Amino acid sequence: MSLTVVGSVAFDALETPFGKRERVLGGAATHFGLSASFFTEVNAVGVVGGDFGEAEWDVFRRHHINTDDIEVVPDGRTFFWSGSYDYDMNTAHTLDTQLNVFETFQPKLSDRSKNAKLLFLANILPALQKDVRLQCADARFVAMDTMNFWISSMKDAVIETIKAVDCIIINDAEARQLTDEPSIYKAARLILGYGLRAVVIKRGEYGATLFTKDGYFTTPAYPLESVFDPTGAGDTFAGGFMGYLAAQNDINDEVLRRACVYGSVMASFNVEKFGTERVDGLDYPEINQRFRDFKLMTHFDDIPFERSVAV
Amino acid sequence: MSLTVVGSVAFDALETPFGKRERVLGGAATHFGLSASFFTEVNAVGVVGGDFGEAEWDVFRRHHINTDDIEVVPDGRTFFWSGSYDYDMNTAHTLDTQLNVFETFQPKLSDRSKNAKLLFLANILPALQKDVRLQCADARFVAMDTMNFWISSMKDAVIETIKAVDCIIINDAEARQLTDEPSIYKAARLILGYGLRAVVIKRGEYGATLFTKDGYFTTPAYPLESVFDPTGAGDTFAGGFMGYLAAQNDINDEVLRRACVYGSVMASFNVEKFGTERVDGLDYPEINQRFRDFKLMTHFDDIPFERSVAV
């Protein structure tokens, strides 16, 4: 099944304890698309400026991502974000945000993008997310992200969009903020109550947790001794998750569990190098080896305890 | 195999967002012993004052814990700790500590306690831990806890004790403090380097992680919507972990993994009520049901990804 993603395409300037980059390819649709491209055909919907060059397009081409719906504004500049991390890699410090052509982004979907069976609404204005969702009437499974800024400034619009999708993939702080509920377990149940099939809570170095009507599943993060650059990890997770779902015949709880693990696998690669470098160069044996590592590090035999000597 | 625990027996005064108790049975050896008693025979080594009453002894008796080595100082008072928690249940705020008879605690081990095949050194002065460890020459598997106070005031003594045991069970902040290493993965490898067979890092609401020479295993915490009182959760974890090991014929990586899960199972019950109330009233079907829940919430099928359409 094909998969469409709508979201930002950007240049990032990054500084982490491990180094610095003045300008790398970034953006939610980029990280998501690259990650998902290992699993399925991806249509990316976004906007870039005239400064978006062949080196950048090449990344998309290498991964056979359909960029017909990435609009080019020749006299505009691409969305630019600059951020730094200190040793607590869970928190990004924004140094500069220049929305540029992204400020007036109006997603324009070709029939090919509209007809995708799966749709991911990356973090953009909630009303735009809902508008895109309604354009993709035949989508079988639609997931969305959002962010603290929209939750604090227009929670009602965020909730309206949630009611129009099948799955939300957000981090723990956002789940708490959305529901005013400190327990992520209660928060996730409340969000499921909007009619979703699945709520996925991203917990950074602690992994990810999946809530469905009947199920609960949790996967750790991969135990990396050094996280090099966490930018885009959440979108890379979502790309692995949705890409894996798109490659399956059916979406049920068992498949959603494996999708969480593949999402975690892809995110674990993303943070090993700056920007898109690591995922850009990935291959299938590496992906499957890490998937196996996740199995190894969480497996235990289901042997109930029986006391041999009665007390 | 029998199991000896050396540590505090105490009265606790507790205040959490869910209620208040003026005086409940507590202490590391108590929480550990109760938890372990579901799996094996336990000898408890500690000290109490004349204020330790029949109601308290009854808790130990109900669980067939050998209390011969709990010394009674008739004109002394039992160790008393008073603490409170706010909604972030990960942090206890100490309101009062009265060491009382525990201040001059000198563990005295009967032959029965000395001959136990497993030994747990709960959080006491590192030199006393080492002394007890040397008295139990035949112990096949010895584990220890410690705390930030000893690590900051006598790190060398803590390390000397670590070198004399097989396993350490500490929380993530303590692992970082012990090694001056922010990554718990690097910290655990450094601690393993002291010659341990296993390092278990307790991560509160995020579960527990086991490091061995060849293996890595992580289990989440049980998803409780409300944590009622976290006091003693770490010792209850250690009790389930060591108790389960004591009930097995062999201690290998697979068994250590299940021990982590049984530890997490027991800790998840401990926090559901004040003090020892919940674990005191547990039964085997409940324990095995929750163990099965841990399996259900972490299981996924090991199916590597194969892309059906070549790109």
HADDOCK unambig.tbl for C-alpha pairs under 7 A between the chains (distance, minus, plus):
assign (segid A and resid 39 and name CA) (segid B and resid 307 and name CA) 6.46 0.50 0.50
assign (segid A and resid 183 and name CA) (segid B and resid 225 and name CA) 6.23 0.50 0.50
assign (segid A and resid 185 and name CA) (segid B and resid 223 and name CA) 6.74 0.50 0.50
assign (segid A and resid 185 and name CA) (segid B and resid 225 and name CA) 5.74 0.50 0.50
assign (segid A and resid 186 and name CA) (segid B and resid 225 and name CA) 6.12 0.50 0.50
assign (segid A and resid 206 and name CA) (segid B and resid 206 and name CA) 6.64 0.50 0.50
assign (segid A and resid 216 and name CA) (segid B and resid 297 and name CA) 5.63 0.50 0.50
assign (segid A and resid 217 and name CA) (segid B and resid 297 and name CA) 4.45 0.50 0.50
assign (segid A and resid 217 and name CA) (segid B and resid 298 and name CA) 5.72 0.50 0.50
assign (segid A and resid 218 and name CA) (segid B and resid 297 and name CA) 6.18 0.50 0.50
assign (segid A and resid 218 and name CA) (segid B and resid 298 and name CA) 5.72 0.50 0.50
assign (segid A and resid 219 and name CA) (segid B and resid 298 and name CA) 6.62 0.50 0.50
assign (segid A and resid 223 and name CA) (segid B and resid 185 and name CA) 6.71 0.50 0.50
assign (segid A and resid 225 and name CA) (segid B and resid 183 and name CA) 6.24 0.50 0.50
assign (segid A and resid 225 and name CA) (segid B and resid 185 and name CA) 5.72 0.50 0.50
assign (segid A and resid 225 and name CA) (segid B and resid 186 and name CA) 6.08 0.50 0.50
assign (segid A and resid 254 and name CA) (segid B and resid 300 and name CA) 6.89 0.50 0.50
assign (segid A and resid 257 and name CA) (segid B and resid 300 and name CA) 6.19 0.50 0.50
assign (segid A and resid 258 and name CA) (segid B and resid 300 and name CA) 6.17 0.50 0.50
assign (segid A and resid 288 and name CA) (segid B and resid 304 and name CA) 5.53 0.50 0.50
assign (segid A and resid 288 and name CA) (segid B and resid 305 and name CA) 6.50 0.50 0.50
assign (segid A and resid 292 and name CA) (segid B and resid 302 and name CA) 6.95 0.50 0.50
assign (segid A and resid 295 and name CA) (segid B and resid 302 and name CA) 6.57 0.50 0.50
assign (segid A and resid 297 and name CA) (segid B and resid 216 and name CA) 5.62 0.50 0.50
assign (segid A and resid 297 and name CA) (segid B and resid 217 and name CA) 4.44 0.50 0.50
assign (segid A and resid 297 and name CA) (segid B and resid 218 and name CA) 6.20 0.50 0.50
assign (segid A and resid 298 and name CA) (segid B and resid 217 and name CA) 5.72 0.50 0.50
assign (segid A and resid 298 and name CA) (segid B and resid 218 and name CA) 5.73 0.50 0.50
assign (segid A and resid 298 and name CA) (segid B and resid 219 and name CA) 6.61 0.50 0.50
assign (segid A and resid 298 and name CA) (segid B and resid 298 and name CA) 6.90 0.50 0.50
assign (segid A and resid 300 and name CA) (segid B and resid 254 and name CA) 6.88 0.50 0.50
assign (segid A and resid 300 and name CA) (segid B and resid 257 and name CA) 6.22 0.50 0.50
assign (segid A and resid 300 and name CA) (segid B and resid 258 and name CA) 6.16 0.50 0.50
assign (segid A and resid 302 and name CA) (segid B and resid 292 and name CA) 6.95 0.50 0.50
assign (segid A and resid 302 and name CA) (segid B and resid 295 and name CA) 6.57 0.50 0.50
assign (segid A and resid 304 and name CA) (segid B and resid 288 and name CA) 5.53 0.50 0.50
assign (segid A and resid 305 and name CA) (segid B and resid 288 and name CA) 6.51 0.50 0.50
assign (segid A and resid 307 and name CA) (segid B and resid 39 and name CA) 6.47 0.50 0.50
